[in-house]
């Protein structure tokens, strides 16, 4: 292969596989390396909002995306003790916008099959040890081997080697919040909605996966004790149930069904100051790790991948244009996600009561306005 214009993507996650497809679509020779030995069925649920879905649809994957996911028809906020809804956002008021609820493994499988169909090579079991920017950026692997490319795309996640090469060591800090994540079978299909159960100092999110036969649970609690970062740490389901023992209603039944659960600490990372250097660019969690309070991690990675492919023409100027197009938006979305935590976790009873009454009134009197408040996120279409 003539490698003068070749691209090496580090990471076969959502951002990496999407970047490979988008770059290949524009005629660039692309290869992908991944540190895992196999693309196994790992992870849990995720939400693909219209801004992320626009990228998958532009890549010709929309029909399969819809077939593998549950369409969300509403977002519902409820109180941990009281029956009824605090706020119901009817997503079907915007029938042209689709919110897809799906298992991460199903999205990875969808992207992996598309990459294979395009003939893009993927090498597994390749752990990256270092990245050196240059006219041909150099990648060194854990086994001592080296590779180079005209462009190295760092889609290598939270502990990105490519990010460190451009920005130095990251210094995240523990937010004082931990999260449990589980997928459980259900006896009857769940409705197509994402439900947030709010409680003092904590909240639980649940929504259906795979035709409603599974429920995805994400439970977040404030606590002082530090927990390691990364979602793959196993925990005893009894700890999750104890932490949310005061929840009532359907959420209680779902918690009782949990058999295996992951626990991770939530850390706040800065948005990377540099998204590119000589022959290197980063995207997704490598550039802007985000907390799970707006479900935008995967969606921002999809946007990044498309915009990088659109901008890249082999020059430093095109990489600078990529950062300019993406950094401010990513920072704004992440700031909005950070603000969401306190809204769900209000502790002081009068403040909680007033806040919930205000949400009920807003939902009843101005439902369209409530839907429009995040149009700047969900209405963005980087493929337009």
Secondary structure, DSSP 8 states (H G I E B T S, - for coil): ---TT-EEEE--SHHHHHHHHHHHHTT--EEEE-SSSS--S---EEEE-HHHHHHHHHTT-HHHHHHTSEE--EEEEEESSSSSEEEEEEGGGGTT---EEEEHHHHHHHHHHHHHHTT-EEE-S--EEEEE-STTEEEEETTS-EEEESEEEE---TT-HHHHHHH-----EEEEEEEEEEEEE-SS---SEEEEEEETTEEEEEEEETTTTEEEEEEEEE-SS---BSTTEEE-HHHHHHHTTT--THHHHHHHH--SEEEEEEEE----S-SEETTEEE-THHHH---TTSS-HHHHHHHHHHHHHHH-SSSHHHHHHHHHHHHHHHHHHHHHHHHHHHHH---SHHHHHHHHHHHHHHHHH-HHHHHHTTHHHHT--TT-
